[in-house]
Amino acid sequence: MVNQAKLKVGFIIDGDQTASSYYELIDLLIKNNDIFDSPIIISQIYDLHAPGLRSSNQNFISKFLHRLLYSLIVRIERLFLKRNLCLGGYGQTCSTMALNLKKVMVHPIISLSGSVHSFAEKDLKRIEDEQCHIFIRCGRGILKGKILSIAEFGIISFHHGNNKEIRGMPAGFWEVYLDWPSTGFIIQQLTEKLDDGNVLFRGSITTASYWQLNAARINYKSKVFLFDLLKDIAKDHKLPEFERRLLHPGKIFTTPSLKVLFNYFCSNIFNFISNKFWYFLGYRHRWSVSYVQANGINSSLEQGTTIQNPENGFLADPFVISMNNADYCFVEDYSYEKEIGKISCYKISESGYESLGTAIEENFHLSFPYIFKFEENLYMCPETAQINEIRIYKCLAFPNQWALDRTLMKDVSAADSVIFPFQSKWFLLTNICSSHMGDRSSELHLFSASNPLSNKWLKCDSNPIVFDAQKARNGGFFMIDGKPYRVNQKHNKSKYGVGFSINAIETIGEHFYSETEVLSIEPTFFKDLSGAHHLHMNENFCVYDHSSFQKVK
């Protein structure tokens, strides 16, 4: 009998080599031996003379040029990628020999197309004898036949792409080439039907500026959630509920043609040179803050008054609060010279605005000055992602005397946190990067507590409650007649903050959350805008930000 107390996982790899991300996953399972049995390596040994692996001599010159350009693009982009401390190892392989795990060598039967892998009965028997609960596909080939059902929970595999829009390969390329705003992934249980497995989990991140960076980001992000999935299976000894099968799955994409690769290569060179040129001339997408008389979600943004930006900097992320029969707008005040932001305050009215100076300044970046009241005191929860903390500051004398009160969470890559009471509970909505690679735009996490200063915030079982690069990132929060509204930012490929949506929070509790979009805002309310990503309001004023491409003095 298989040991029911621990989950036994088999990894199907090519030879003794596997991608560094899978190697790290195997190592995690070994280190978590309280819930995982020792992993098994299923090593696929290839007969290089098999018909499906032979190269065709047809169109030799075309194939040679295609492989040359393909390899050149990958090599150049990975040189750029090596500068990224988190993702620089993408594309590298590791030998599993040093792990000293049991290895079962099998010889796949390869179809004439070279794509489909099946196995002889003797190899299937050897795999079955290991009594694994589940297999992870880490090698090449489309697996077919009895291998899919040998383990209790089948074979789990990534698909690095949103299968609602795109199926096929290569991972991360087509989203960049087609300028799609986000790149998805799914974790699926394989079935006999190609690219139509049982979906166990899905997510998406903002599409990066070039192919290998995009592929590395989606690979790194998805690995974290595969490990979490395996932990849940080990704990509950069952698979999560499958997603409803798609009636119309996405188009199947294949390896890009020579023409497509050439277009991609030339386009990226042009964009790279163009961006460097405009940056050298001092042009930036510069943010500004405006305000207008509040009229709920129908406030007329085009009638707003814009606060003048500081010299060599910008204002963003406004929050407005009424105190002593006046209204005050707290903002991120960013310095291009220092390359960090501080929190500043402006007094606003229908007749104009007045700068009141600095409210909070640290030696690290501050933004998103979210303010809440508790027991007659004012508190601020600005973004402090640069130091991997969620902090609370207390107001000692309004508006510009604040002191650090406490740190709610440490060692967390979190941005744009909002804290609010609703139906006898306090809730925290924050954008956390589970992979610690700096992507804080794709995951929305929910926590709850009895009061906002608690050191015991309960994590929602369903976190992330939103895993969608076009919906997750907070861009503000407000209440109208006791109903909470969350603003979310929208992004394009490698372009931050191109618009925002307002969502009515329909249900929220310790372990559930739902919202409905009620309004989508594009940056068309002023002339020549390039973006917008934040809105907040009180009873008197609606404050919001927007960007335009301009030369910075």
TIZANU-747626 format. One record per residue (C-alpha): y, z, x; residue number from 1. Coordinates in Angstrom, 1 decimal. Example, Ala and Ser with C-alpha at 12.3 -4.5 7.8 and 13.67 -1.06 7.14 Angstrom:
// TIZANU-747626
north|up|east|n
-4.5|7.8|12.3|1
-1.1|7.1|13.7|2
This chain:
// TIZANU-747626
north|up|east|n
0.0|0.0|0.0|1
3.6|-0.7|1.1|2
5.7|2.4|1.9|3
7.8|2.7|-1.3|4
10.1|5.2|0.3|5
11.6|2.6|2.7|6
12.5|-1.1|2.2|7
10.6|-3.4|4.5|8
12.7|-6.6|5.3|9
11.4|-9.7|7.0|10
13.8|-12.1|8.8|11
12.8|-15.8|8.8|12
14.3|-17.2|12.0|13
14.0|-20.3|14.3|14
11.9|-19.4|17.4|15
13.3|-16.1|18.8|16
16.9|-17.0|18.3|17
19.2|-16.1|15.4|18
22.9|-16.2|14.7|19
24.8|-13.2|16.0|20
25.7|-12.1|12.5|21
22.0|-11.9|11.5|22
21.2|-10.1|14.8|23
23.9|-7.5|13.9|24
22.3|-7.1|10.5|25
18.8|-6.6|11.9|26
20.3|-4.0|14.3|27
21.9|-2.2|11.3|28
18.6|-2.0|9.5|29
17.0|-0.5|12.6|30
19.7|2.1|12.9|31
19.4|3.0|9.2|32
15.7|3.8|9.5|33
16.0|6.6|6.9|34
16.0|3.9|4.1|35
14.6|0.8|6.0|36
11.2|0.3|7.5|37
11.0|-1.5|10.8|38
12.1|-5.1|10.2|39
9.6|-8.0|10.8|40
10.5|-11.2|12.5|41
9.0|-14.4|11.0|42
9.4|-16.9|13.8|43
9.4|-20.6|12.9|44
7.9|-22.6|15.7|45
8.6|-26.4|15.5|46
6.6|-29.4|16.5|47
9.3|-31.5|18.0|48
7.2|-34.6|17.4|49
6.9|-34.0|13.6|50
8.1|-37.0|11.6|51
11.0|-35.1|10.0|52
12.4|-34.1|13.3|53
12.4|-37.5|15.0|54
15.7|-39.2|15.5|55
16.3|-42.6|14.0|56
17.6|-45.4|16.3|57
19.5|-47.1|13.5|58
23.3|-47.2|13.8|59
23.1|-45.7|17.3|60
26.8|-46.3|18.1|61
28.0|-44.8|14.8|62
25.8|-41.8|15.1|63
26.8|-41.3|18.7|64
30.6|-41.4|17.8|65
30.0|-39.1|14.9|66
28.2|-36.5|17.0|67
30.8|-36.8|19.7|68
33.7|-36.1|17.4|69
31.8|-33.4|15.4|70
31.0|-31.6|18.6|71
34.6|-32.0|20.0|72
36.1|-30.5|16.9|73
33.7|-27.6|16.9|74
34.3|-27.0|20.6|75
38.1|-27.1|20.4|76
38.3|-24.9|17.3|77
35.9|-22.3|18.8|78
38.2|-22.1|21.9|79
41.0|-21.1|19.5|80
38.6|-18.7|17.7|81
37.7|-16.8|20.9|82
41.2|-15.3|20.8|83
40.2|-13.5|17.7|84
38.6|-10.2|18.8|85
36.7|-9.8|15.5|86
35.5|-13.4|15.0|87
35.3|-14.7|18.5|88
31.5|-14.5|18.6|89
31.0|-16.8|15.7|90
28.5|-19.6|16.5|91
26.7|-17.7|19.2|92
23.0|-17.0|19.0|93
21.1|-14.0|20.2|94
17.5|-13.5|21.2|95
15.5|-11.0|19.1|96
13.1|-10.3|22.0|97
15.2|-7.3|23.1|98
14.8|-5.6|19.7|99
11.0|-5.1|20.3|100
10.1|-5.9|16.7|101
6.8|-7.2|15.4|102
6.9|-11.0|15.3|103
4.8|-13.3|13.2|104
4.8|-16.9|14.5|105
4.3|-19.6|11.9|106
4.5|-23.4|12.0|107
6.5|-24.9|9.1|108
5.3|-28.2|7.5|109
8.4|-30.4|7.6|110
9.1|-33.1|5.1|111
9.9|-36.7|6.2|112
13.5|-36.1|5.4|113
13.5|-33.1|7.8|114
15.0|-30.8|5.2|115
12.2|-29.2|3.3|116
9.9|-26.5|4.9|117
6.6|-25.4|3.5|118
3.7|-23.5|5.0|119
0.0|-23.8|5.4|120
-2.3|-21.2|3.7|121
-3.2|-19.5|7.0|122
0.5|-18.9|7.8|123
1.2|-17.7|4.3|124
-1.7|-15.2|4.6|125
-0.3|-13.9|7.9|126
3.2|-13.5|6.3|127
1.7|-11.8|3.2|128
-0.3|-9.4|5.3|129
3.0|-7.8|6.6|130
3.7|-6.6|3.0|131
7.5|-7.1|3.2|132
9.5|-6.2|0.1|133
12.0|-8.9|0.8|134
12.8|-11.8|3.2|135
16.1|-12.9|4.6|136
16.4|-16.6|5.4|137
18.2|-16.9|8.7|138
16.8|-20.3|10.0|139
17.1|-23.9|9.0|140
15.3|-25.8|6.3|141
15.0|-25.7|2.5|142
12.1|-23.3|1.8|143
9.7|-24.4|-0.8|144
6.3|-23.3|-2.2|145
4.4|-20.1|-2.2|146
6.7|-18.6|0.5|147
9.3|-18.0|-2.2|148
7.1|-15.5|-4.1|149
5.2|-13.7|-1.4|150
7.6|-10.7|-1.2|151
8.2|-8.5|-4.2|152
11.9|-9.4|-4.3|153
11.6|-12.9|-2.9|154
13.8|-14.6|-0.3|155
17.5|-13.8|-0.1|156
19.9|-16.4|1.4|157
23.6|-17.0|1.8|158
25.4|-20.0|0.4|159
28.8|-20.1|2.1|160
30.7|-21.8|-0.6|161
31.5|-21.2|-4.3|162
28.6|-22.9|-6.0|163
30.7|-23.3|-9.1|164
32.7|-25.9|-7.2|165
30.8|-26.8|-4.0|166
27.2|-27.0|-2.8|167
25.9|-28.3|0.4|168
27.3|-28.2|3.9|169
28.8|-27.6|6.4|170
30.0|-24.1|5.6|171
33.8|-23.7|5.4|172
34.7|-27.4|6.1|173
35.3|-29.0|2.7|174
37.5|-26.2|1.4|175
39.8|-26.7|4.4|176
39.7|-30.5|4.3|177
40.5|-30.6|0.5|178
43.2|-27.9|0.8|179
41.4|-25.6|-1.6|180
43.2|-22.2|-1.9|181
40.0|-20.1|-1.6|182
36.6|-20.3|0.0|183
33.7|-18.6|-1.8|184
30.2|-17.4|-1.0|185
27.2|-16.2|-2.9|186
24.1|-14.2|-2.1|187
21.2|-15.6|-3.9|188
17.5|-15.3|-4.4|189
16.0|-18.7|-3.6|190
14.1|-20.7|-6.2|191
12.3|-24.0|-6.1|192
15.5|-25.8|-7.3|193
17.9|-26.8|-4.5|194
21.2|-25.0|-4.4|195
20.5|-23.3|-7.7|196
19.1|-19.9|-6.8|197
19.5|-16.6|-8.8|198
23.0|-15.3|-7.9|199
23.0|-11.6|-7.0|200
26.6|-11.4|-5.7|201
29.7|-13.6|-5.2|202
33.1|-13.3|-3.6|203
35.9|-15.5|-2.2|204
38.6|-15.3|0.5|205
41.8|-17.3|1.2|206
40.9|-20.5|2.9|207
41.9|-20.5|6.6|208
43.9|-23.2|8.4|209
41.0|-24.7|10.3|210
37.3|-25.2|9.7|211
35.6|-22.9|12.3|212
38.0|-20.0|11.5|213
37.3|-20.5|7.8|214
33.5|-20.6|8.4|215
33.7|-17.5|10.7|216
35.7|-15.5|8.2|217
33.4|-16.2|5.2|218
30.3|-15.5|7.4|219
31.7|-12.2|8.7|220
32.9|-11.1|5.2|221
29.6|-11.9|3.5|222
27.4|-10.1|6.0|223
28.9|-6.8|5.0|224
27.9|-7.3|1.4|225
24.4|-8.5|2.2|226
23.9|-5.2|4.0|227
25.3|-3.3|1.0|228
23.0|-5.3|-1.3|229
20.0|-4.3|0.8|230
21.0|-0.7|0.7|231
21.2|-0.8|-3.1|232
17.7|-2.5|-3.3|233
16.3|0.2|-0.9|234
17.9|2.9|-3.1|235
16.9|1.6|-6.5|236
13.9|-0.5|-5.5|237
15.0|-3.3|-7.7|238
17.3|-6.3|-7.6|239
20.7|-6.3|-9.3|240
20.9|-8.3|-12.5|241
21.2|-12.1|-11.9|242
24.3|-13.9|-12.9|243
24.0|-16.2|-15.9|244
22.8|-19.6|-14.6|245
25.5|-22.3|-14.3|246
25.3|-25.1|-16.8|247
27.4|-27.4|-14.5|248
27.1|-26.3|-10.9|249
29.5|-27.7|-8.3|250
29.2|-31.0|-6.6|251
26.8|-31.4|-3.6|252
28.7|-32.1|-0.4|253
27.0|-33.3|2.8|254
28.0|-33.6|6.5|255
31.4|-35.3|6.7|256
31.4|-38.9|7.7|257
33.0|-40.2|10.9|258
36.1|-41.3|8.9|259
36.5|-37.9|7.3|260
36.1|-36.2|10.6|261
38.7|-38.5|12.2|262
41.2|-37.8|9.3|263
40.6|-34.1|9.6|264
41.1|-34.1|13.3|265
44.4|-36.1|13.2|266
45.7|-34.1|10.3|267
45.1|-30.8|12.1|268
46.8|-32.1|15.2|269
49.8|-33.2|13.2|270
50.0|-29.9|11.3|271
49.7|-27.9|14.6|272
52.5|-29.8|16.3|273
54.7|-29.7|13.2|274
54.3|-25.9|12.7|275
55.1|-25.3|16.4|276
58.1|-27.6|16.2|277
59.7|-25.9|13.2|278
58.9|-22.4|14.6|279
60.6|-23.4|17.9|280
63.7|-24.4|15.9|281
63.7|-21.0|14.2|282
62.6|-21.9|10.7|283
60.6|-19.4|8.7|284
59.4|-18.8|5.1|285
62.0|-16.1|4.6|286
61.6|-13.6|1.8|287
64.4|-12.3|-0.4|288
64.7|-9.7|-3.3|289
66.5|-10.3|-6.6|290
66.9|-8.3|-9.8|291
67.7|-9.0|-13.4|292
68.1|-7.0|-16.6|293
64.7|-6.1|-17.9|294
63.1|-7.7|-21.0|295
59.5|-6.8|-20.5|296
57.3|-9.6|-19.2|297
59.7|-12.1|-20.6|298
62.5|-11.2|-18.2|299
64.6|-14.2|-17.2|300
64.1|-14.4|-13.5|301
66.3|-17.5|-13.1|302
69.3|-15.3|-14.1|303
68.7|-12.8|-11.3|304
71.1|-11.5|-8.6|305
69.9|-11.9|-5.1|306
70.4|-9.1|-2.6|307
71.7|-10.4|0.8|308
69.1|-10.3|3.5|309
69.8|-8.2|6.7|310
70.7|-10.3|9.7|311
67.5|-11.4|11.6|312
65.2|-10.0|8.9|313
64.3|-10.1|5.3|314
63.7|-8.0|2.2|315
60.5|-8.0|0.1|316
58.2|-5.9|-2.1|317
60.8|-4.3|-4.4|318
60.3|-1.3|-6.6|319
62.9|0.1|-9.0|320
63.4|3.7|-10.2|321
66.0|5.3|-12.4|322
67.6|8.6|-11.2|323
70.7|10.5|-12.4|324
71.7|7.7|-14.7|325
71.5|5.0|-12.0|326
68.9|2.6|-10.7|327
67.6|2.3|-7.2|328
65.6|-0.4|-5.6|329
63.3|0.4|-2.6|330
62.3|-2.5|-0.5|331
60.4|-3.5|2.6|332
63.1|-4.2|5.2|333
61.5|-6.4|7.9|334
63.0|-7.0|11.4|335
62.0|-10.3|13.1|336
63.1|-8.7|16.4|337
60.9|-5.6|16.1|338
58.2|-7.4|14.1|339
57.7|-4.4|11.8|340
59.2|-3.3|8.5|341
60.8|-0.1|7.3|342
61.6|1.1|3.8|343
65.3|0.8|2.7|344
67.1|1.6|-0.5|345
69.7|-0.3|-2.6|346
71.6|1.0|-5.6|347
71.7|-1.8|-8.2|348
73.7|-2.3|-11.4|349
74.9|-5.2|-13.6|350
78.1|-5.3|-11.6|351
76.4|-5.5|-8.2|352
74.4|-3.7|-5.5|353
75.0|-1.3|-2.6|354
73.0|-0.7|0.5|355
72.1|3.0|0.9|356
70.4|2.7|4.2|357
66.9|3.6|5.5|358
64.5|5.7|3.5|359
61.5|5.8|5.8|360
61.0|4.4|9.2|361
58.0|4.7|11.5|362
56.9|3.1|14.8|363
54.4|1.0|12.8|364
54.8|-1.5|9.9|365
55.8|-0.2|6.4|366
56.0|-2.2|3.2|367
55.2|-2.1|-0.5|368
57.1|1.2|-1.3|369
55.3|2.2|-4.4|370
56.8|5.4|-6.1|371
55.3|7.8|-8.6|372
56.1|11.2|-10.1|373
53.9|14.2|-10.1|374
54.8|17.8|-11.1|375
58.5|17.0|-11.1|376
58.4|15.6|-7.6|377
58.8|12.1|-6.3|378
56.2|10.6|-4.0|379
55.9|7.2|-2.2|380
52.7|5.4|-1.1|381
54.0|2.7|1.2|382
51.6|0.3|2.8|383
50.5|1.6|6.2|384
47.6|-0.8|6.9|385
48.6|-1.2|10.5|386
47.3|2.3|11.3|387
44.4|2.1|8.9|388
45.5|4.8|6.5|389
46.7|5.4|3.0|390
49.6|7.8|3.2|391
51.7|9.8|0.7|392
55.4|10.7|1.5|393
57.3|13.3|-0.5|394
60.9|13.0|-1.4|395
62.9|15.9|-0.1|396
66.4|14.7|-1.1|397
66.9|11.5|-3.0|398
67.1|8.7|-2.1|399
66.7|8.7|1.7|400
65.0|11.9|2.8|401
61.2|11.6|2.7|402
58.5|13.3|4.7|403
54.8|12.7|5.2|404
53.0|14.9|2.7|405
49.4|13.9|3.3|406
46.9|11.1|4.2|407
44.7|10.2|1.3|408
42.3|8.0|3.3|409
41.8|7.4|7.0|410
39.9|4.6|8.8|411
40.4|2.2|5.9|412
41.9|-1.3|6.1|413
43.9|-1.0|2.9|414
47.1|-2.6|1.6|415
49.4|-2.5|-1.4|416
48.1|0.7|-3.1|417
49.2|1.8|-6.5|418
48.6|5.3|-8.0|419
49.1|6.0|-11.6|420
48.0|8.4|-14.4|421
46.1|7.0|-17.5|422
44.2|8.9|-20.2|423
43.9|12.2|-18.3|424
42.9|10.7|-15.0|425
44.7|9.4|-11.9|426
43.7|6.0|-10.6|427
44.2|4.3|-7.2|428
44.0|0.5|-7.0|429
44.1|-0.8|-3.5|430
43.2|-3.9|-1.5|431
40.6|-2.9|1.1|432
39.0|-5.2|3.7|433
35.3|-4.1|3.7|434
34.6|-6.2|6.9|435
37.6|-4.8|8.9|436
38.6|-8.3|9.9|437
42.1|-8.0|8.4|438
41.5|-9.8|5.1|439
43.3|-7.6|2.6|440
43.8|-10.3|-0.1|441
40.4|-10.8|-1.6|442
39.1|-7.4|-2.6|443
40.5|-5.0|-5.2|444
39.0|-1.5|-5.1|445
39.3|1.3|-7.7|446
39.2|5.1|-7.1|447
39.9|8.0|-9.5|448
40.8|11.7|-9.1|449
42.0|14.6|-11.1|450
45.5|14.4|-9.5|451
47.2|12.0|-7.1|452
47.3|14.5|-4.2|453
43.6|15.1|-4.2|454
41.4|14.7|-1.1|455
38.4|13.8|-3.3|456
38.9|10.3|-4.7|457
35.8|9.0|-6.4|458
34.8|5.5|-5.5|459
34.0|3.1|-8.4|460
30.3|2.1|-8.3|461
31.4|-1.5|-9.0|462
33.8|-1.9|-6.0|463
35.2|-4.3|-5.3|464
36.1|-4.6|-9.0|465
37.7|-7.9|-8.2|466
36.5|-10.1|-5.4|467
38.6|-13.2|-5.7|468
41.3|-14.3|-3.3|469
43.4|-15.7|-6.2|470
43.3|-12.5|-8.2|471
42.7|-9.4|-6.1|472
45.9|-8.7|-4.1|473
48.3|-6.3|-5.7|474
51.8|-7.6|-6.2|475
53.3|-4.8|-8.2|476
52.5|-2.5|-11.1|477
54.4|-1.2|-14.2|478
53.9|0.3|-17.6|479
55.3|-1.0|-20.9|480
55.0|1.3|-24.0|481
52.2|3.2|-22.2|482
50.2|0.1|-21.4|483
49.5|-0.6|-17.7|484
50.1|-4.0|-16.1|485
49.0|-5.1|-12.7|486
50.7|-8.0|-10.8|487
48.5|-10.0|-8.6|488
49.5|-12.4|-5.8|489
48.3|-16.0|-5.5|490
47.8|-17.8|-2.2|491
47.2|-21.3|-0.9|492
45.2|-22.4|2.1|493
46.7|-20.4|5.0|494
49.9|-19.9|3.0|495
50.6|-16.3|1.8|496
52.3|-15.7|-1.6|497
52.8|-18.9|-3.5|498
53.1|-17.2|-6.9|499
51.9|-14.3|-9.0|500
50.3|-13.4|-12.3|501
50.8|-10.4|-14.6|502
47.6|-8.9|-16.0|503
47.3|-6.3|-18.8|504
44.7|-3.7|-17.9|505
42.5|-3.5|-20.9|506
40.0|-0.8|-19.8|507
39.8|1.5|-16.8|508
37.6|4.4|-16.0|509
35.7|6.0|-13.1|510
33.2|3.2|-13.0|511
34.6|0.3|-15.0|512
37.7|-1.9|-15.1|513
38.8|-5.0|-16.9|514
42.1|-6.9|-17.2|515
43.5|-10.0|-18.9|516
46.0|-12.4|-17.5|517
49.1|-12.6|-19.8|518
51.5|-14.6|-17.6|519
51.5|-16.8|-14.5|520
54.7|-17.2|-12.5|521
55.4|-20.1|-10.2|522
58.3|-20.1|-7.7|523
60.5|-22.4|-9.8|524
63.1|-19.9|-11.1|525
65.5|-20.7|-8.2|526
66.1|-23.9|-6.3|527
64.1|-24.8|-3.2|528
61.7|-21.8|-3.3|529
58.5|-21.9|-1.3|530
56.8|-18.8|-2.6|531
56.9|-15.6|-4.7|532
54.5|-12.7|-4.7|533
55.8|-9.4|-6.2|534
57.4|-8.1|-9.4|535
58.2|-4.6|-10.7|536
60.3|-3.2|-13.6|537
61.5|-0.1|-15.3|538
63.4|0.2|-18.6|539
66.6|-1.3|-17.1|540
65.8|-3.8|-14.4|541
63.1|-6.2|-13.3|542
63.0|-6.7|-9.5|543
61.0|-9.4|-7.7|544
60.8|-11.3|-4.5|545
60.7|-15.0|-3.4|546
60.7|-17.0|-0.3|547
62.4|-20.2|1.0|548
61.9|-22.3|4.1|549
65.1|-21.7|6.1|550
66.5|-21.3|9.6|551
66.7|-17.6|10.7|552
69.8|-16.7|12.6|553
